[in-house]
């Protein structure tokens, strides 16, 4: 198992720092680590768009983006 990494980012205008594994998706981190449950899991393969978030000024399916 890969070691967890420290990630620093800005979410909803607030600076956040958290640990995550390199294989974790943005969706998993948002919901499970940061407890931001507004992002919903739908199909988990990018087809439905339920997990869409704005990432660097672009809409992305958070189930497809690694955190």
C-alpha positions in Angstrom: 0.0 0.0 0.0 1.3 3.4 -0.9 2.1 6.0 1.8 -0.4 8.7 2.4 0.6 12.2 1.1 -0.1 15.6 2.6 -2.2 17.6 0.2 -2.8 21.4 0.5 -5.5 23.1 -1.5 -8.2 25.7 -1.5 -11.8 24.4 -1.3 -14.7 26.9 -1.2 -12.3 29.7 -0.6 -10.7 28.0 2.5 -7.2 26.6 2.7 -7.3 22.9 3.5 -4.6 20.4 4.4 -5.3 16.6 4.6 -3.8 13.2 4.2 -4.7 10.9 1.3 -3.5 7.9 -0.6 -2.3 8.5 -4.2 -5.2 6.2 -5.5 -8.0 8.1 -3.8 -10.4 10.0 -6.0 -11.4 13.6 -5.4 -14.9 12.4 -4.7 -13.7 10.1 -1.9 -11.6 12.8 -0.3 -14.4 15.4 -0.4 -17.0 13.1 1.1 -15.0 10.8 3.4 -12.0 12.9 4.5 -13.3 16.5 4.4 -16.9 15.5 5.1 -18.2 17.7 2.3 -21.2 15.5 1.5 -22.8 17.9 -1.0 -20.9 16.1 -3.8 -22.9 13.0 -4.6 -21.7 9.6 -5.9 -23.7 8.3 -8.8 -22.2 5.9 -11.4 -18.6 6.1 -10.3 -17.4 6.0 -13.9 -18.0 9.5 -15.1 -21.2 8.9 -17.1 -23.9 10.6 -14.9 -22.3 13.8 -13.8 -23.7 13.6 -10.3 -20.3 14.2 -8.8 -19.3 17.2 -10.9 -17.3 19.9 -9.2 -15.4 23.0 -10.4 -11.7 22.2 -10.4 -9.3 25.0 -11.6 -12.2 26.8 -13.1 -13.4 23.8 -15.1 -16.2 21.3 -14.4 -14.9 17.8 -13.8 -16.3 14.5 -12.6 -14.7 14.1 -9.2 -15.0 10.3 -9.4 -12.4 10.4 -12.2 -9.9 12.8 -10.7 -7.3 11.7 -8.3 -7.0 13.8 -5.2 
